[in-house]
């Protein structure tokens, strides 16, 4: 009997010891196919965490939209179906409308950390999305409008949007509708077929990954200026985050802060190189001018804040000060 108790006690102590040194494992997904630049950027973040976190924390990447379709990403993380995701805030504005700040503001990620903006928006994501924000990555570029046919300009230099049928994401649907365009909301995976069949004659998307999707085969014109800023976030299910060891959270935070700056510069360079490569292959650039250009940029900024206010005005004034 005494021997049995000793063995049981040893087994119990052993189980505690095993639990104490167990690695935290995080299941993650990304929003684009693996070959696209955004996924490749996320995988660099993952590799760094996994290298630094050996024996402490590891990220297991399950895949992209073939695992969790883009429209379901927000709810999948909120419910705990996935632990971590790499996805634009614009994909789940119905859960956290305040995510508009990342595309509407020109503030750099590290500046938002310094002025209190990051803490403020992180708190909102925790309350509304059951999510912990880790990083605003790939923020050094924005969106472009691409058209099949050469677009016309109005007398004031604004693009004539009346004949454009644009593939949209929820992020910029309202913006282009305010300018007179017809919008069709669809995931990136459907765009190639829609362009091929003439369902749409324009597309709005960053230059990063554009060629990887093959869309440049159809859209031979790029419109300047660009609009909005990339709003790609790395975030975690809050319950999973809270379950991690202090050391795991420390490693994730350190890598996140480092990678924000690195990815900012890297994506800016990739944006420039991607546009140059397409222009070298015959892509033409159409530039809005004068008052029309000014109107385009003003409407872009206004649309984001207006939509956020319509959905939930609670934090708008606070966020306007923190995300100019």
Buried (B, 14 or more C-beta within 10 A) or exposed (E): EEEEEEEEEEEEEEEEEEEEEEEBEBBBBBBBBBEBBBBBBBBBBBEBBBEBBEEBBBBEBBEBBEBBEBBBBBBBBBEEBBBBBBBBBBBBBEBBBBBBBBBBBEBBBBBBBEBEBBEBBBEBBBEBBBBBBBBBBBBBBBBBBBBBEEBEBBEEBBBBBEBBBBBBBBBBBBBBBBBEBBBBEBBBBBBBEBBEEEBBBBBBBBBBBBBBBEBBEBBBBBBBBBBBBBBBBBBBBBEBBEEBBEEBBBBBEEBBBBBBBBBBEBBBEBBEEBBEBBEEEEBEEBEBEEEBBBBBEEBBBBBBBBBBBEBEEEBBEBBBEBBE
